[in-house]
Amino acid sequence: MSYVTITTWEIADGTDYDVVLRGIREKRLPALKELGATRVTVVRTSERTSAAISEWPDLATRDAAESAIEAVRRKLHSEDFSRMTGEMKGLVVAAV
């Protein structure tokens, strides 16, 4: 059964969202795919906030990527001027 993580992010006031988004597209999303994510979607939710939805084939794949994901999250604040504001995760129980 597939597994999903949803994280919410906020960039620092005065930071150019497009510059941050370029880094996400060029570095963060490919890294998640390399770690086993089957799909990653980023939704801009306001001028300074986004939600990232990462889909994984199963919980074991996501768990195997956990330490690498945590290392990347620690870098985000200093490199992208972003901070994670929330996280939800769980098994997919229904989809269309």
FIKOLZA-1660 file (N, C-alpha, C; in steps of 0.1 Angstrom, whole numbers, plus 5000, padded with zeros to 4 digits):
% residues 96
   i   px   py   pz ch aa at
   1 5008 4988 5000  A  M  N
   1 5000 5000 5000  A  M CA
   1 5009 5012 5000  A  M  C
   2 5005 5023 4992  A  S  N
   2 5014 5035 4991  A  S CA
   2 5013 5043 5004  A  S  C
   3 5023 5052 5005  A  Y  N
   3 5024 5060 5017  A  Y CA
   3 5026 5074 5012  A  Y  C
   4 5021 5084 5019  A  V  N
   4 5022 5098 5016  A  V CA
   4 5027 5106 5027  A  V  C
   5 5035 5116 5024  A  T  N
   5 5039 5127 5034  A  T CA
   5 5034 5140 5028  A  T  C
   6 5029 5148 5037  A  I  N
   6 5025 5162 5033  A  I CA
   6 5032 5171 5043  A  I  C
   7 5041 5180 5038  A  T  N
   7 5048 5189 5046  A  T CA
   7 5044 5203 5042  A  T  C
   8 5044 5212 5051  A  T  N
   8 5041 5226 5048  A  T CA
   8 5053 5234 5051  A  T  C
   9 5055 5245 5043  A  W  N
   9 5068 5252 5044  A  W CA
   9 5065 5267 5043  A  W  C
  10 5073 5275 5049  A  E  N
  10 5072 5290 5048  A  E CA
  10 5086 5295 5045  A  E  C
  11 5087 5304 5035  A  I  N
  11 5100 5311 5032  A  I CA
  11 5101 5324 5040  A  I  C
  12 5113 5328 5043  A  A  N
  12 5115 5340 5050  A  A CA
  12 5110 5352 5043  A  A  C
  13 5105 5362 5051  A  D  N
  13 5100 5374 5045  A  D CA
  13 5110 5381 5037  A  D  C
  14 5107 5386 5025  A  G  N
  14 5116 5392 5017  A  G CA
  14 5124 5383 5007  A  G  C
  15 5122 5370 5009  A  T  N
  15 5129 5360 5000  A  T CA
  15 5121 5358 4987  A  T  C
  16 5128 5357 4976  A  D  N
  16 5122 5356 4963  A  D CA
  16 5117 5342 4962  A  D  C
  17 5104 5340 4961  A  Y  N
  17 5098 5327 4960  A  Y CA
  17 5103 5319 4948  A  Y  C
  18 5104 5326 4937  A  D  N
  18 5108 5320 4924  A  D CA
  18 5122 5314 4925  A  D  C
  19 5131 5321 4932  A  V  N
  19 5145 5316 4935  A  V CA
  19 5144 5303 4943  A  V  C
  20 5136 5303 4953  A  V  N
  20 5135 5292 4962  A  V CA
  20 5129 5280 4954  A  V  C
  21 5119 5283 4946  A  L  N
  21 5112 5273 4938  A  L CA
  21 5122 5266 4928  A  L  C
  22 5131 5274 4922  A  R  N
  22 5141 5269 4913  A  R CA
  22 5150 5259 4920  A  R  C
  23 5154 5262 4932  A  G  N
  23 5162 5252 4940  A  G CA
  23 5154 5240 4943  A  G  C
  24 5141 5241 4946  A  I  N
  24 5133 5229 4949  A  I CA
  24 5132 5221 4936  A  I  C
  25 5129 5227 4925  A  R  N
  25 5128 5219 4912  A  R CA
  25 5141 5212 4908  A  R  C
  26 5152 5220 4910  A  E  N
  26 5165 5215 4905  A  E CA
  26 5172 5205 4915  A  E  C
  27 5170 5207 4928  A  K  N
  27 5177 5198 4938  A  K CA
  27 5168 5190 4946  A  K  C
  28 5158 5195 4952  A  R  N
  28 5150 5188 4962  A  R CA
  28 5141 5177 4956  A  R  C
  29 5134 5181 4945  A  L  N
  29 5125 5171 4939  A  L CA
  29 5133 5159 4933  A  L  C
  30 5143 5161 4926  A  P  N
  30 5151 5150 4920  A  P CA
  30 5157 5141 4932  A  P  C
  31 5161 5148 4943  A  A  N
  31 5166 5140 4954  A  A CA
  31 5156 5131 4960  A  A  C
  32 5144 5135 4961  A  L  N
  32 5133 5127 4966  A  L CA
  32 5130 5115 4957  A  L  C
  33 5130 5118 4944  A  K  N
  33 5128 5107 4934  A  K CA
  33 5139 5097 4935  A  K  C
  34 5152 5101 4937  A  E  N
  34 5163 5092 4938  A  E CA
  34 5161 5084 4951  A  E  C
  35 5155 5089 4961  A  L  N
  35 5153 5082 4973  A  L CA
  35 5142 5072 4973  A  L  C
  36 5134 5072 4962  A  G  N
  36 5123 5063 4960  A  G CA
  36 5109 5068 4959  A  G  C
  37 5107 5082 4960  A  A  N
  37 5094 5087 4959  A  A CA
  37 5089 5085 4945  A  A  C
  38 5076 5081 4943  A  T  N
  38 5071 5079 4930  A  T CA
  38 5066 5092 4924  A  T  C
  39 5062 5102 4932  A  R  N
  39 5057 5115 4928  A  R CA
  39 5059 5125 4939  A  R  C
  40 5062 5137 4935  A  V  N
  40 5063 5148 4944  A  V CA
  40 5056 5160 4938  A  V  C
  41 5047 5166 4945  A  T  N
  41 5039 5177 4941  A  T CA
  41 5041 5189 4951  A  T  C
  42 5044 5201 4946  A  V  N
  42 5045 5212 4954  A  V CA
  42 5034 5222 4950  A  V  C
  43 5026 5226 4960  A  V  N
  43 5015 5235 4958  A  V CA
  43 5018 5248 4966  A  V  C
  44 5017 5259 4958  A  R  N
  44 5019 5273 4965  A  R CA
  44 5006 5276 4971  A  R  C
  45 5007 5278 4984  A  T  N
  45 4994 5281 4992  A  T CA
  45 4992 5296 4996  A  T  C
  46 5003 5304 4994  A  S  N
  46 5002 5318 4997  A  S CA
  46 5015 5324 4991  A  S  C
  47 5017 5337 4993  A  E  N
  47 5029 5344 4988  A  E CA
  47 5042 5338 4994  A  E  C
  48 5041 5333 5006  A  R  N
  48 5053 5327 5013  A  R CA
  48 5052 5313 5017  A  R  C
  49 5041 5306 5014  A  T  N
  49 5040 5292 5019  A  T CA
  49 5037 5283 5008  A  T  C
  50 5041 5270 5010  A  S  N
  50 5038 5259 5001  A  S CA
  50 5035 5246 5009  A  S  C
  51 5030 5237 5002  A  A  N
  51 5028 5223 5007  A  A CA
  51 5035 5214 4997  A  A  C
  52 5042 5204 5002  A  A  N
  52 5048 5194 4994  A  A CA
  52 5042 5181 4997  A  A  C
  53 5037 5174 4987  A  I  N
  53 5031 5161 4988  A  I CA
  53 5039 5151 4982  A  I  C
  54 5045 5142 4989  A  S  N
  54 5054 5131 4984  A  S CA
  54 5047 5118 4985  A  S  C
  55 5047 5111 4974  A  E  N
  55 5041 5098 4974  A  E CA
  55 5052 5087 4973  A  E  C
  56 5050 5077 4981  A  W  N
  56 5060 5066 4982  A  W CA
  56 5053 5053 4978  A  W  C
  57 5061 5043 4973  A  P  N
  57 5054 5031 4970  A  P CA
  57 5049 5023 4982  A  P  C
  58 5056 5025 4994  A  D  N
  58 5052 5019 5006  A  D CA
  58 5059 5025 5018  A  D  C
  59 5055 5022 5030  A  L  N
  59 5061 5028 5042  A  L CA
  59 5076 5024 5043  A  L  C
  60 5080 5012 5039  A  A  N
  60 5093 5007 5040  A  A CA
  60 5103 5016 5032  A  A  C
  61 5098 5020 5020  A  T  N
  61 5107 5028 5011  A  T CA
  61 5108 5042 5018  A  T  C
  62 5098 5048 5023  A  R  N
  62 5098 5061 5030  A  R CA
  62 5107 5060 5042  A  R  C
  63 5106 5049 5050  A  D  N
  63 5114 5047 5062  A  D CA
  63 5129 5046 5058  A  D  C
  64 5132 5039 5047  A  A  N
  64 5146 5038 5043  A  A CA
  64 5152 5051 5039  A  A  C
  65 5144 5061 5035  A  A  N
  65 5148 5074 5031  A  A CA
  65 5149 5084 5042  A  A  C
  66 5144 5081 5054  A  E  N
  66 5142 5090 5065  A  E CA
  66 5154 5098 5068  A  E  C
  67 5165 5091 5070  A  S  N
  67 5177 5099 5075  A  S CA
  67 5182 5109 5064  A  S  C
  68 5181 5105 5051  A  A  N
  68 5185 5114 5041  A  A CA
  68 5175 5126 5040  A  A  C
  69 5163 5123 5042  A  I  N
  69 5153 5134 5041  A  I CA
  69 5155 5144 5053  A  I  C
  70 5158 5139 5065  A  E  N
  70 5161 5147 5076  A  E CA
  70 5173 5156 5074  A  E  C
  71 5183 5151 5068  A  A  N
  71 5195 5158 5065  A  A CA
  71 5192 5170 5055  A  A  C
  72 5184 5167 5045  A  V  N
  72 5180 5178 5036  A  V CA
  72 5172 5188 5043  A  V  C
  73 5163 5184 5051  A  R  N
  73 5154 5194 5059  A  R CA
  73 5163 5203 5067  A  R  C
  74 5173 5198 5073  A  R  N
  74 5182 5207 5081  A  R CA
  74 5189 5217 5073  A  R  C
  75 5192 5214 5060  A  K  N
  75 5198 5224 5051  A  K CA
  75 5189 5235 5046  A  K  C
  76 5176 5232 5046  A  L  N
  76 5167 5241 5039  A  L CA
  76 5166 5254 5045  A  L  C
  77 5167 5255 5058  A  H  N
  77 5167 5268 5065  A  H CA
  77 5178 5277 5060  A  H  C
  78 5190 5272 5060  A  S  N
  78 5202 5280 5057  A  S CA
  78 5204 5282 5042  A  S  C
  79 5200 5272 5034  A  E  N
  79 5202 5273 5019  A  E CA
  79 5190 5280 5012  A  E  C
  80 5178 5276 5016  A  D  N
  80 5166 5281 5009  A  D CA
  80 5158 5291 5017  A  D  C
  81 5163 5295 5029  A  F  N
  81 5156 5304 5038  A  F CA
  81 5141 5299 5040  A  F  C
  82 5140 5286 5042  A  S  N
  82 5127 5280 5044  A  S CA
  82 5126 5273 5058  A  S  C
  83 5114 5272 5063  A  R  N
  83 5112 5264 5075  A  R CA
  83 5100 5256 5074  A  R  C
  84 5101 5243 5078  A  M  N
  84 5089 5235 5078  A  M CA
  84 5080 5239 5089  A  M  C
  85 5067 5240 5086  A  T  N
  85 5057 5245 5096  A  T CA
  85 5048 5233 5100  A  T  C
  86 5048 5222 5093  A  G  N
  86 5039 5211 5096  A  G CA
  86 5042 5199 5088  A  G  C
  87 5038 5187 5093  A  E  N
  87 5039 5175 5086  A  E CA
  87 5028 5165 5090  A  E  C
  88 5022 5159 5079  A  M  N
  88 5013 5148 5081  A  M CA
  88 5017 5137 5072  A  M  C
  89 5015 5125 5077  A  K  N
  89 5019 5113 5069  A  K CA
  89 5010 5101 5072  A  K  C
  90 5009 5092 5062  A  G  N
  90 5002 5080 5065  A  G CA
  90 5000 5072 5052  A  G  C
  91 4994 5060 5055  A  L  N
  91 4991 5051 5044  A  L CA
  91 4979 5056 5036  A  L  C
  92 4979 5054 5023  A  V  N
  92 4968 5058 5014  A  V CA
  92 4957 5047 5016  A  V  C
  93 4945 5051 5019  A  V  N
  93 4934 5042 5021  A  V CA
  93 4924 5042 5010  A  V  C
  94 4924 5053 5002  A  A  N
  94 4914 5054 4991  A  A CA
  94 4920 5064 4981  A  A  C
  95 4917 5062 4968  A  A  N
  95 4922 5071 4958  A  A CA
  95 4913 5069 4946  A  A  C
  96 4913 5079 4937  A  V  N
  96 4906 5077 4924  A  V CA
  96 4915 5081 4913  A  V  C
% end
